[in-house]
Amino acid sequence: MTSYIAVLRLDESSTGWALSYGDARNRDYNEVRAPMPLKLLYEPGGDTEIYLGHTAVSKHKDYIDSAHTGYYFFTNIFSLLTKTSRKDDNMVLIEDDSGKSLPAVNVFAMIIQSLIDDMKRRLSSRFTFDDKKDIFYVIVVPALLQESRELDLITKAALKAGIEDKMVSVVTDIVALSFFCQFASSHGFSTEDKYLFVRLGGTMDIMKQGCKQKDGSKSRSTVSSFQDGMIQVEEGIENFMIEIFRKDVFEKFKALNFTEYMELKHDIAIKLRSVSIHTEKVHLRIPTSLLVMYKDITKKAFKDDLCKFRDIAMVGDKIKMPASQFMDPLEKAKIGVLSHIKAELENENMNSILVFGEFAQTKVIQEEVKLLHGNVKFISDEDILSGAVAAGKMKTPGQIIKLAPETIMVASLDLGTTYSGWAYSFLSDFISDPRKISVRNWNAGSILTPKTPTCLLVKPDGKTIEAFGYEAENKYRELIEDNMHASYYFFRRFKMTLNRKLSEKINRNLMLEDETGRSLLAIDVFAMSIRFLKDDLLETCNKRISGPIVAREVQWVLTVPAIWNDGAKQFMREAALRAGIEGRRLTLALEPESASIYCRHQNISATNNAARDKDISCFEVGTRYMVIDAGGGTVDITIHEVCENGKIKEVHAACGGDWGGTSVDKEFETVLLELVGRQIFQRFKKENMEEYLDLCRDFEVRKALIAPTSNRTTGFTIPLSLMNEFKGTTHEDLAKSVSKTPYAKDIKIKNFNKMTISANMMKSFFKNSINCIIPFVRNILVSKNVSAILMVGGYSESIMLQEAVKTNFPEIEIVVPEETSYTVMRGAVIFGYIPTIMSTRILKYTYGVRVAEKFLKGKHPESKLVQTDDGDKCNDIFDKHVEKDKVVNVGETKVWRVYTPMQKTQKQINISVFASEKTNPEYTDQDCHFVGKMIVDLTDDGELDRKIEVALSFSCTEIAVSAKELKTGKETHSTIDFLG
């Protein structure tokens, strides 16, 4: 009996997969792979290499840089297929980007096989299945493949990839969408409604449908296809560039600088998506090599030759033009799309227009289509996947069991140093399967990513969010281009501001500088960021279900590094309160604990041995494993032990340092500072923030590809503004200057602004970080009897860090979950439902209260003598409540201490809490640090016997305090003010 349904999505420009368990409830798929570009690189030979998606793109760039030949690189696969598919299937050939051909059935077989291999690699450690017998495959293709011959070709490719004939079905995306509407009544769809399905991709497909019966939808017309779409836009982009730069110049640039040509084309496509009908001006950066080539061929500077275009001007290395003129490449496609939809609406009244596809992501298209009908819905990829699963269930045994709708859910917000995101799970989903946790995939332009950059753009009033994440980066670029950015605030990577030592105090008046040196209150910056994540989650959820969810119906979990001090944790809590989250509905979760909890709920195996016999979810009681949570800013390290009833206990207190992924970025920036000079670089950064951000993002992408075995150089484009800044200040070319530095062997600049860095130099950027992490791990492992090391967090995806851990600890199994960026967010959701899953924690510090005790001459220093109504006292005595490295049980009864006032007139007792890294400190001003306080009001009767009982609770992620006046029985429950 089929246990799983796998959906393989082959869109015109992207691909991905999803898996549904055979017993799935209340959700249409359980595991999903974020979409990746539909690009295939195939290298035949003795060791045949096949790469798909982002890996294929990166590999292709490397091959271009190293002049490597003998490979095939396929991009516009479906458009080429539809132009040639009239022939016999075995004779249908598809050309790659260089003009070489392969049989189409082979190309699609490699794509399908790569998707299956990726799914098996990511899931086989967590699921036991025979991919030939236990999985029914639904392959979703664009509706432009209407003819049975074309669909049969995909089926043959699936068989060639090893799928059995009875275990595969090929459906178009429009058919998948019709199934989604048929079974998605909880999403606001009705079987009585009439829908107009519009797919806007490379081309356009339209189908009218009225869903009359629950046993199958009844189509009111066949699919109508038109040539209007992204293919027209791409042709328009080509013509646009030829018109601007001349055909001879542009064709030569395209031939000799293919990578830069693709980047320019990509930039134009991204800007076309974001331009709205309200946009007035557009700025477009021009590659330096194209400007140089233009001058070499025409004998004129491009800037001087722009006079033939009335409204286009050159500003630095960018051209500035009216948005209406810039949108010319999509005008023809837009007119066609709108006219075809209008024609369909004139023939029959429809309840809704459902629009999906790559071209549907264009803002202008969305705005114009909404003007045609009162109920337009833009369908997500997730809905297409859900519909495909429904189509698969029609062909396999079993029945979908739906639970009653449940509005209560737990949501986690992960505000990271470099990237941020959120996750949630409805109570009904959690009851049926705690692993059913949804996350947001963020639109980075041409790809979707599991997190979005931690970037906040604030309006000039300093109080209102303009944008967050990728949208903040893009909006800030637009403001720079329009010279309107000076009054805005732009913050990025600000979380590390709260990473303080025990002795370093944080207060509510802490100011935070943005990237240009302007300041706002740090707590407001954090609050606005948390508010955005909260509101974005609610908005997304409300688009997916019927009936609104509001913040007070959600239990919110905010993740924080385990090594943060108590003041930093309280700072985050207060920021969340300012963001509109109720205190009683807010829990703080420690990041390494969350990752550990999630992995204990998954079948995640070790990655450094063939036997793969280490499965964290199946560890026996008593098994210990280390958690290395390597994020963008911090690296948290702890050791956990498996307990009875699925619980986990901490056996080594969390520790670590600021050795995360951003430390690698700082090493790269340090080298740039040495090459160009600090003042020049800072001036470049301040005046050309857009180019600086591009340089940072470029390094982010390329550092992820570096491995210990890497031997190729890595190429970067140096911003023209930085080159000019350097030459204008030093009167020397940067290339010549670099050749005189100690870096001359490893760094070279050629073709004016192309910088290459040797493999050894790129690896050296990781050296300081790894040299801090490895010895630290080694010291902790001594005598701890650890069976495995679990590596989570974004930096754990680095091959350099993974290999360093594997090489230095070969006797220990290393576990690196797939999509490590998700583990903390998803684990925090589980923690929100089961906060007692952590049974014990280890204290990092010794905590106590400052008191005064009877002064003993000869024992106590005279400097601490104070006279009170109760006699001579020694002040600043450390009254220990808990001791460093001791175990505290979650939910354990607090240890009470009794205190009395020092003066009869005293109306309050100030409970001042101190922490120490020593086991038995004697005085609070020696080896101790003040961390917070609580004020307890006393009954005003002028007596000294007004005793109060005080208890500090350390078993949760935050320290709580309780106080009770024994005479009156009055109780006070609060948290310590660590920010006072």
N, C-alpha and C positions, 0 to 999 in steps of 0.2 A: 504494500500500500504506500502511495506517495506521501512522504512526511513534510516535504518542503516545496515551495514554489519560488523559483528564482526568476527575476525579471532582468533581462539584459537590454538596456536602453541604447539604441543607436540613433542619435539625433543627427541633424546635418552638420553640426559643429561640435557636439559634445557626446560623451558616452559615460556609462556608469552601470551600476547594478543594485538590486535590492533583493532581500531574502525574506520570505514569509514562512513561519513555522506552520506545520500542518494543523496545529491546534490554536492558531492565532485567534485572539478574542479582542473585540473592541478596537482593533487597529489592523490595518490592511497589510502592513509589512513591519518586520521587527528589526532588520539590519539594513542599512543603506550606505552606499559608497557615494561620497560627494562627486558630482559631475567633474569630468576632466576632458580636455580637448580631444576631439576625434582625429588624432594624428598618429600615424603608424610609421615607425622606422624599422626596416627589415634589412639585415645584413647577412646575405647567404655566405656559405663557405663551410669549412671544417667544423667550426663552432658557431652554428647559426644563432644570431642574436635578433630578438624581436622586442621592441619597446613600444609602449602605448602611452598616450596622454602626455603629462608634464615631463616624464622621463624621456619620451621621444623628442620633445621640443628641446630639452637641455642637451641631449646627446647630439641632435642635429646642429646646434650652435657650436658644440665642441668640434664636431667633424668639419664644419666650415672654417673655424679658426685654425685647425691643424691641417687643412687641405686634404682631408681623408676622402677617399673615393670608394666605389664599389658597393654602395648601399642604395636602398630605395627609401624615399620619404614621401608619404601620401598625406594630402590634406583634403582638398575638396572632393571627397570620395563619392558622395551621393550624386552630386551634380554631373560628374563624369560618368557615373553608372547609367543615369537616365538618358544620356546622350548616345549610349552604345548598346543598350540592353535589347535591341531588336534582333540581334544576331543569336545564333545558337549559344546556349549557356556556356559550353566549354570553350567557346571562341571569344567571349566577352572579355576585353582587356581594359585595364584601368591604368592611365599614365600617372606617374609620380610627378613631383614638382620639376624634375629635370628632364622629363620627356620619356623616361624608360617605362616599359609596360610589364605588367604581370596579369595573369588571369584573375578576373574579379572574384570568382569563387574562392581563390586562394587568399586574396587580400581579406575578405570578410571572415574566412575561416581563422586567419591569424588574429583578427580583432576579437572574435568570439572566444577563441582559445585563451587569449590574454586576459579577457574579463573573467573567465571561469577560473583560471590559475590565480588571479588576484583575489577572487572570492574565497577560494580554497585556502590560500595562504593566510588570509585574514581571519577565517572562521574555523578552519579544520582543527585548530587547537582548542576550540570551545564547543564544537559539535562533532559528533560521530556520525558520518553519513557516507554513503556510496554515491558519488556524484553521477553515476550512470543509472542507478536504480531508484534512489530516494528523492531525486529532485526532478520536478517537472519545470521545463524552461519555457518562459514566454519572452520572445524577442520582439521588442517594439521598434518599429521603423517609421520614418516619415510617411505621411499619407501620399506624398508624390510617387511612391512605389505602389501604384494601384493595380497594375496588371499582374495576373497570376504568374506570368513568366518571371517577373521581377521578384515577387515574393517567393517563388520556387527557388530562385537562385540563392536567397538568404537561407532557405531551409536546407539546400544542398551544402551550403557553407557550414551550417550547424552540424550536419551529419559528418562532414569532413573534419570538424573540430572534435568529434568523438561523442556527440549527443545521439542517443538512440531515436529512431524514427517516431516511436509512439510517445516520446517524452519531450516533444517540442511543439510549440505553436508560434506562428509569426502573425502579429497583428499590427495594424497601423496605429499611430498615436491618436488619431481621431476616434478609432474604434475603442481604444483604451479609455478615452475620455467619456465616451458614451456609457461604458460600463460603470465608470465612476459616478456619473449622474444617476444611474439606475439604482445604485446601492447606497448613495450618500445623502439620505434624507436628513441625517443629523447635521449636515453642512448647509442646509437650507435649500436643497434641491427636491423637486417633486416629480413623481412619475406622470403627473398630469400636464406638466409644462412642456412648451415647445422651445427648443434651443437652436441657436445658430452657432455652430462650431466654426471657428476661424483659426487656422494655423498659419502663423506668419513666421516663416523661416527664410531659407534661401529663396523659396518660392511661396506661393499662397495656395491654401486648400480651404474650401468651404463645404460644409455639409449641414443640411437642415434635418432636425430630428424631433419627433414627438414621442416621449416615453410613455407608452400606454399600458404595458403589462410588466409585471415584476419578473416574469420568466424570460424576458428578452425585450430589448428595445426595438421599436419599429422605425426604420429609416424612412423619412419622407422624401428623400432624394439621394442620388448618388453623390459621391465626392466630385466637386468641380475644382479643377486646378488652373492656376494662372501663373504667369512668369514674374509677377510683382513680388519683390522681397529683397533679401540681403544680397543676392547675386547681382541684381540691378544696382544696388547701392555700391557694392565693391567695384563694379564697372564704372560707376559714376565717380568713385574716389580716384580710380586710375586716370580718367579723363580730366578730373579736377587738377591733379598733380601735373599732368602733361601740359594743361593750359597755363598753369602758373610757371612751370620751370622749363618749358619747351620740350618737345618730344626727344630730340637727340640727347639733350642733357639727362633727361629723366631715364631713358632707356639705358644709357651708359652707367648711371648711378645704380640702377636696379641690377645690372649685370655684375658690377664690380663690388657692390656693397649690399649684398642681398639681405644680410641680417639687419642692417640699418633701414633698408627699404621696408622690411616686414615690421619693424618697430614703428616707423613713421605711419605706415598703413594702419597699424593697430591703434596708434594714438588718435588718428583721425576717426576711426570707427568708434572708439570709446567716447570721444567728444560729441560725435553725432548722437549717441545714445542719451547723453546727459543734457543736450541743448533743448530748451523748451520754447514754446511760442512766445514767451515773455523775454527770452534772452536777447540782448542787444548786440554785444560784441563777443568775438571769439579770438583767442590767442593760440597759435600753434607753433611749437618749437621746430626749427629746421635743423637737421643734422649738419654738423660743420663740414663733413666730407662733401655733402651736396652743394653747399655754398662755395667751397673751394673749386669743385668740379665745374660749377656754373661759370665762375670767373675764368677758369682755364679755357673753356670752350668758347664762351661768348666775348671774352676780353673785357667784360664789364662786371662790376660788382652787382650782385643780385639786388641789393638795396637801392642802387642808383637806377636799375632797370625797371623798378616797380611802378614808375610813373605812368606806365601804360594802363595800369589798373587804378581807377579813380579812387576807390575807397579802401585800398589795401596799403598798409604801411609796415615798415620793418622797425621793430623795437628790440634792440639787442640781437639775440639769435631767434626771435619769434616774429611771425607775421600776425598783424592785427587786422581783422576784417569784420564787416557786419555779419551777424548771425544768419540773416536771410540769405546772404551770398554763400556762406559756409554750408548751408543746408541744401544747396543745389544737388549734391550727389544722391540725396534721398527723395528729392521732390517727385521724380517720375514714379518711383515705387509707391510713395505716399498717395499720390493722386489715384493710381491704379487700385490700391487697397480700398480706399474710401469709396470709389465708384462701384466696386464689386459688392461691397457690403450694402451700400444704398440700394442697388438693384435687387438684392435678395430681400431686403426689408420692404420694398415696394410691392413685392409679389405676395407676401404673407406676413401677418403680425406674429412676432416671436416674443416669448416671455423674457428671454435673456440672450445676450451675446456672450459666448465664452471664448476668450482669446488666449492663445498661448504661442510659444515659440520665441526664438532669438530676436526676431525683428519686433516682436510685441514688447520687448524690454525698452525700446526707444521711447523716450519721454514724449516727443512730439506726436508719435503714433498713438500713444495712450490718450493724450489730451484730445486729439482730433476724433478718435473712435468714440470716446465718451460723449461727444457732442451729437452723435448719431442716434443714441438710444439711451433711455433712462436707466437701464439695468445692464451694465457691462461688467463682467467679471474677468480678471486676468488670472488664469489658472497656473498653478505652480507645477514644477516637475514632480513634487511629491504626490499631487493629485493624479497625474498620469501614471505613476508607479502603482498607486492604489487601484486604479482602474484596471491595469494590467494584471494585478494579483487577482482581482475579481474575475477577469476573463479566464485566468488559469484555473480558478476554483470551479468554473463551469465544466472544465474538462477532467477534473480529478475528483476522487471520492471525498466525502467529508462535508461538514456543514459549518458555516460561520456562526459562532455563538456570540450574541451581542449582550453586553451588560447594560443595565439602566444608566442613563447619563448621570454623571457626577460632576458637580461644579467645583468641589474642593480639590486643591492640588498643592503640591510642594514644588517650589521653583528655586533654583540656585543662580546666583549672580557671581560671576568670576571676573573681577576687575584685576587684570594682570598688569605686569610691568610693560610688556611689549604688546600683548594681544588680550582681548577681552571677549566674553561671550556669556551665554546663559543656557539653562536646560530646565525641563520641567517634566512632571509625571502626574497624571490624574490619579486619584485614589483608586478608581476602578481598575486602571491599568496596573497599578502597583500591586493590588491584591492578586490579580491573575498572574502577573510576572513582574517582579521588581526590576527586571532589566529593560522594561519598556519605558525608556526615557528619551524624550525628544530634545534635539538640540537645533540651534539655528545655523544654517549655512549662509555665510555673508557674501554678497556680490562684490568681487574684486575687479569687475570689468569683464574680462573674458573667462574667468574661472570663479568657482565658489570655494570659500575657505571656512574651516570650522570656527574660526575666531576673526575678529576685526581689530585693526590697530587701536591701541589705547591712545587715541587722539581726540581732544575736545576743542571745538571752536565755539567761542563765546562772543555774543554780540557786544557792541561798544558799551552798553549799559553795565556790563560786568555781571549780569544776573541771569541772562536768558541764553539758553542753549541754541546755537545756530545749527550745529551738526556734530556727529560723533563718528569715529571709525573711518572707514574708507571715504564716506561722504564728507567728513570733516577735512580730510586731506584734499579731496577734489575741489571742495568749495573754497578752501583757502588758496588753492592754485588759481581759481577763477578770480578771487579778490585781488591777488597779486597782479594778475594779468590786466585787471581794470584799475590798478593802482588805488584800490579801496581798502587794503588790508591793514593799514597803519592803526586804525582805531579798534580793530578786533583783537581778541586774545586767543592765542593758539598754544595749547598745552599738549605735550606728548611725553610718554615714559616718566610720569611723575610719581608713580607708586613708591619708588625707592626712597622718596623723601621721608617716609615713615619707618624705614629700616634703621633703627637706632639701637645703640648699646644700652645695657641696663642703667648706666650712669647718665645717659642722655635723655633729658626731659622733653616731652612734646606738650605744647599748649595750644589752646583754641585760637590764639592769635597768630599762629604760624602762617607766614606768607609764602606763596609759591610763584616763582618767576616763570613766565611763558618763554617760548623760543626766541622772542625778541627782547626779553629783559623787563617786560611789564609785569606787574604783580597783582594777584588777587588773594583773598583768604584761601588757604589750602582746603579748609573744611568745605567751603563753597564749591571748589573745583571737584572734590571727591563726591560731594552730594549731587552735583549736576550730572556727573558721569553715572552714578548709581541710578539716578532718576531716569536717565535715558535708557539704560538696560532694562529697568523695571517696566517703563512705559512701552518699550519696543516689544517685550515679551507679551504683555497683555494685548497689545494691538495685534500681534501675530496670532495669538490664540483665538482672539475674537473674530478673526477672518476665517478660522478653520472650523468653528462650531456655531451652532445656533444658540442664542442667549448670551448676553455679555458676562464676562468675568471681571470683577473689580479687585483692587489690591487687598481689601480686607478679607477676601475669601481665599487668600493664598498664604501658606506658611513659607516665608522667605528665608533662604539660607545664603549667607554672604561668606565667601571663602577668604581666608587670610593665611599668610605664611606661619608655620608653627614656631619659627624662631623670633617672631616679632615680640616686643615687650608688651606689657599690659596696657601702657598708654596708647600704643599704636592700635591695639584691638578696640579700645574704647573710642578712639578717634573715628574708626570705621563705623562703629555702631551709631555714633552721633551723626555722622554724615548720612547714614541710611535713614535715620529718623527725619533729618531735614529733607530727604528725598521723598518723603511721604509714606514710609513704611512704619506701621505701628510697632512699638517696642515689644509687645507681647507676641507679635507674629514674626519676630526676627530671631534667628539663631546664627551664631558664628560657627563656621566649620574650619578646622585646620586642614590645610591643603594636602599634606602627606597622608593624613588619616583618611580623607575623602578618597584619594586615589587607591589606598589599600582596601577600603571598604568595597569600592567598585570592582576591583580585581578579584576579591574574594567571592563576588557574585558572578564571575565570568570564568569560563574554562580557558584560562590564558596560560600557555606553556612557555618553557624556556626557549631561547632563540640561539643558543650557542652549542647545541649538541644534536646529533642525529636522532638519538633515542627519544628526545622531547618528553622525558619522564617526569618533569617537574610541572605540576599543575597547581597553581596557588589555591584555586577553589577546592581542590581535593586534598590539601595538606591535612595530615592527621593532627589531632590535638597535641599540643606541645611543640609543634614545628615552629621554628623561628625564621623570619626573613627580614632583610633590611629593605627599607624604602628610601630611594634617592629621588627626591622631587626636585628636578632641575628645571627651573623656569627661566623667564627672561632676566629677572633681577637676582633672585636668591636661589640657593641650593639648600633645601631642607633634608636632613638625614636623620632617620630614626630606625628602631628595630621593633617589630611587632611579633607577637606569638599567638598562635591559633588556640582558642579556648573552646569549651563545651558550648553547645547550643548556637554555634555559628558566630560567637562573639570573638573580639580581638582585644588583646591587652598590650599595652606599651611596656617594653622592658628596657628601653634606653630613651632618655628624654631627647626630644627633637633638638638638633643643633645644626650648625652650618655657617654659611656666610654669603657675601655678595659676589658669588663666582658664576652667576648665571650667564645666559647667552649674550646679554648686552656687554659683558666684560670683553667678549671677543670683538664686538663692534668698536669698543673703546680702543683696543689695540690697533685696529685698522685706522681709526681716526687719528691716533697718536702719530702713526707713520706719516699720514697726510700733513699733519701739523709740522712735522720735522722737514718735510719736503718743501712746503710752501711758506712756512713761517706762521706763528700763532696769530699775529695781527691780521695778516692777509686772509687767513682762513676764517677768522671770526667776522671780518668785514664781509667776506663772501657769504657766509651763513646768514648774516643779518639782512643783507641787501638782496640776496637771491635764495630765499627760503625754498622756493619751488624746486630749484636745481639741487639744493642740498638734500631735500627729501627724496628726490629721485635717486641720488647717489646712495643714500642710506638703504633704500628699498632694493636697489641693485645688489648691494653687498649682502643684504639679508638672503636674497635668493641664491646667490652664488656660494655663500659659506655653507649652506645646507648640503651642497654637492661634494664638499671636500672630505676625503677619506685618507687614512694613513698610506694607502697604496696609490694615491693620486700622483701622477707624474707630468700632467699637462699644465701649461700656464693658464691663468684665469684673466679674462679680458674685461676692462671697464672703460666706459666713455667718460672722460673728464669734462665737466661742464665748461662751455666756452667762456662763461663769465668768470670762472676761476682762473682759466688760462690768461684771460685779458687782465684780470686783477693782478696776477703775479707779474706779468710782463710790464704793466704800467707802473708797478711799484719798484721792481728790481731792474728793469730795462734789460731783461734776459729771458730767452725762451725757457719754458719749464723743462722741456726735453733735454736741453743742454745742461741745465742746472742739475737735474737728477743724475745725469751721467758722471757728475763730479762728487756725488755723495757716496757714503758707504753702502747704499742700497743699489748701486749701479748694476751689480750682477743679477739682482733679483727683480728689479723694477725697470721697465723700459717704456718710453713713450714714443710712439710712431704714428705716422699718418695724422700728424698735428695734435690730435687729442685722444688717441687710443692708448690706454695704459695696460700693460700686461704685467702680471705678478707671478713669479715662479711658484711651483707647487710647494716647495719647502717654505717659502715666505708665507703663503696662505696658511700652511699648517702651524707656523710659528705663532699666529694670532691666537691659537687655542692653548698655547703652552702655559701661560700663567694660570688660567682657569683650571686646567687639568692638574697642574702641579699643586694647586691648593686642594682640589677635591680628593685625589687619590690618597695622599698621606692621611688626610682626615678620616677617610673611610677605613683605611688600614688600622688606625689607632682604635676606632670604635669596634672593629671586628675581633679584637683580641679577647679570647676566652668567652665569646658570646655564642658559639655553636650555631652559626647561621647556615641555613640550607640553601638559600637563594637570595639574590639581590633583585628587587623590583625597581626598574627605572621608569619614571613617569615625568610628565611636564614637557613643554615644547623643546627645551634644550636637549632632552634625552633622545630626541629624534636625530641628533647629530651623530654621524658615523664616527667622527673623531672621538667623541666622548664615550660612545658605546664600546669601541675597540679598546680604548684606554682601560676601561673597567674590566673587560673580558681578559685582556692581556695580563693585567696585574693581579687578577683573582681567578686564575684558570680552574681552581678546585671548586669554585662555587658557581652554581647555575645562574645565568643572567636572564632575566625576564624583561622584555620590552614590549608592552602591549601595542597593537596596531592603533594608530590615531591617539597617541599619548596625550594630545591636547584635550581630548574629551574626558579623560579619566577623572580629573578633579571635579569638573562640573557634574558629571553623572553620579559620582560617589557622594557628592554633597546632597543630592536629591535623596538618595537612600538614607543618609545620615539624618536628613530632615524628618523622615518617617520613623527612623529607629535611632534616636540619639544615644540610647543605652547600648548600642552595638559595640562601642568601646567600653570594655568592662573596667579597665584600670589605666591610669596614666602615671608617668614618672615626673616628679617635680624637678624643674630646672634650677630653682633657687630655694634658699631657706627664707621663710617669711616670718615676720613677727611684728609686734606693736611696741611703740615707744612708751615706757612707763617710768615711774619714779618709785624707788623702794627705799627702805630705811637705810640711812647713811651709816656705814661702818668705817670708822677711822682706821687707817692703815690698809684697808682693802680698796676703798673707793677714792679716786683722785679728788683733791680739795676743789678743783675747778668745777666739779659737777655738783657741789653742795648747794642745795636750795632750802630755804626755810618755809615751812607750810604750817597750816593750822593743826596738822597731824604730826608735827615735829620735823626734825632735819631729814631731808630726803636726798638721795643720789638721783640726779636726773639722767635722761638719755639711756636708760637701761633697755636692752633688747630682750623683750619677752617672746620667746620662740613659740610659734604655733605649729609650724610644719618644717621638716628638714629636707634639705636638698637630696635628690636621688632616692627619696622614699616613695613607696607606692601608695597612691590614693585610689580608693574604689569609687567608681561613678555612683552617685546616689548615697554615698556613705554618710552616716550621721556626723555632724560637725563636732569639733572639739571646742568646748566652751571655756572661756577664761573670765574671771570676775575682777572688775576694776572699781575703784572708788575715787571720788573727787579729792583734790589736794587742798582746796579752800572751801570754807563754809558758804561763802558768797557765790560760789561757782554755779552757773546756770546751765552749762554745757560741758560735755567731755569730748575732747577732740581725739578721735581714734586715728592716729597717724601710723600708716603701715610702711614697713621698710623691707627691703629684700637684700640678700647677700649671696655671694658665690661661696662663702665660707659655711662650714657645717654648724659651728657654734660661736657666732659673733657675740661679744659681751656688751658693747655699746653701739648705739645707732650711728654715731659719728665716726666709727672705725670699721672699715671694710663693709659698710652698708650704704644703701641708697634709698632715699625717700621715694616711694612710688605712688602714694595716694593717701586719701584721708576720708573720714566719715564723721559728721557731727551728730552727737546724740544729745537731745534736750533732757534736762533733769527737772524733777519736781522742785519747786522753789520753797523748801522748808528750812534751809540754813543748817542742815545736819551733814555730818561726814559719812554717815552709814547708808547714803543713797547709792547702794551697790548696783552695778549693771553687769550683765553677762554678755560677753561678745564672742561670736564665733565667725571664723573665716572659712569659706567653702572653696576648695581648690579642685574639685573633681570634674568640673565642667570646663568648657573652653574659655570661660570668663570667670574671674574671681567674684564671689558674692559674699556679702557680710550681713550678719543678723545681730541685733542688740536688743536686750530686754532689761528694763528697770525692775529689779526684784520687788521693791516696795509696792509699786503700783501695778506691775504685770504688763505695763505698756511695752509693745514690741515695735521694732523698726527693722524693715527688710530693704536692702538696697544693694547697689554695687558701689565699689570704692571709686571715688573720683580720682582717676589717674592723671587727669589733665589739669588739676587744680594748682 
